[in-house]
């Protein structure tokens, strides 16, 4: 969560403390689709995973993104 909050802050300028698990990217954090792609690219680099476009479209909340990252990282370990 912390790493993702920092990425969101760097890409969009949204303060880290506003990035909460239940926050909706569009309505709560005002992150549009272009910024979301930038967040995804930075997350791919930081966490060493791939976020396909179809998966990115399904990530509506910070919790969705964190759950996706955790799932992908656990799959790469096993």
Secondary structure by P-SEA (a helix, b strand, c coil): caaaaaaaaaacccccccccccccccccccccaaaaaaaaaaaaaaacccccaaaaaacccaaaaaaaaaaaaaaaac
